[in-house]
């Protein structure tokens, strides 16, 4: 039983050391953001915005088409019966 608790204690220490290393390295990388990275993210953000603006007319026309098709089917079934 004593051996099992020693193994668990050593695993907790290793996990704690790993977490401390990960937090330390991530804060070190986050502190120094290069200007090219900021420019790239800004450019990607503007590209996404332009794609989003271009997608809305397509979404609206598809929605109107689906509603129109379903209404046509509904009224054609009523007319046939």
SVG drawing of the C-alpha trace seen along z (x, -y; Angstrom):
<svg xmlns="http://www.w3.org/2000/svg" viewBox="-60 -45 69 47">
<polyline fill="none" stroke="black" stroke-width="0.4" points="0.0,0.0 2.9,-2.3 4.3,-1.7 1.0,-2.7 0.8,-6.0 4.5,-6.8 3.6,-6.2 0.5,-8.4 2.5,-11.1 5.2,-11.0 2.6,-11.2 1.0,-14.3 4.4,-16.0 5.2,-15.2 1.8,-16.5 2.2,-19.7 5.7,-20.3 4.3,-19.7 1.5,-22.2 3.8,-24.8 6.1,-24.5 3.2,-24.8 1.9,-27.9 5.3,-29.5 6.1,-28.9 2.7,-30.0 3.0,-33.3 6.5,-33.8 5.2,-33.3 2.2,-35.5 4.2,-38.4 6.1,-38.9 3.6,-39.1 5.3,-40.0 3.7,-42.8 3.4,-40.5 1.3,-38.1 -1.1,-40.9 -1.3,-42.1 -2.0,-38.5 -4.9,-38.1 -6.3,-41.5 -6.2,-40.5 -7.9,-37.2 -10.5,-38.9 -11.3,-41.3 -11.4,-38.4 -13.9,-36.6 -16.1,-39.7 -16.1,-40.1 -17.0,-36.4 -19.8,-36.8 -21.2,-39.8 -21.1,-37.9 -22.9,-34.8 -26.0,-36.6 -27.6,-37.1 -27.1,-33.4 -28.6,-32.3 -31.6,-34.6 -32.2,-33.4 -31.9,-29.7 -34.4,-30.2 -36.9,-31.9 -36.4,-29.1 -37.0,-26.4 -40.1,-28.1 -41.4,-28.7 -40.9,-25.0 -42.6,-23.7 -45.6,-26.1 -45.8,-25.0 -45.8,-21.4 -48.5,-22.0 -50.8,-23.9 -50.2,-21.5 -51.2,-18.5 -54.4,-20.4 -55.2,-21.2 -54.7,-17.6 -57.1,-16.2"/>
</svg>
